[in-house]
Amino acid sequence: MADVEPEATGGGSPIETALFGLLAETGAGKSISPEAVARAVDAENWRRVLAQVRATAVGLARQDRVVITRHGKPADPNTFKGVYRLKAPD
């Protein structure tokens, strides 16, 4: 798996910057929680950011820039429900 660099976001949103930054810090094949992304964006009001994190993750997954997983397996970004995690594509 290639390292994901924050610059790879192309100057995207603070959510994209946080997401790709956290992915770059994690080991290959490891995933991050949407909560960690939200906390990186706004530590005090992170719960308010969760819906935006989800929307951003879905958009990035549709572009094959991140993988949304459920129970450790890739999930369809158009139909997944419930608890999920994010990881860099292989």
C-alpha positions, 0 to 999 in steps of 0.5 A: 500500500502506498503512503497517503500524504496529506498533500494528496488531498489537493488542498481539500477541506479540513476534514479531508486534510485530517482524514488523510493525515490520520491515515498517513500516521497509521500503519499499512492496512490499518483503519481509523474511526470517523470519530478520530477524524471529527476530533482532529477537525474540532476537538470540542464539538466533534459530534457536530462534525460527524455527519460531515465526516461521513459525507466526505468519506462517502464522496472519497470512497466513490472516487476510490481515494478511501475505503469504507469498512464494516466488520473489517470488510469493504462496504459499498459507500452507497448503501452501508449503514451503521458503524464504519471505519476508514482506510487507505486503498490497497 
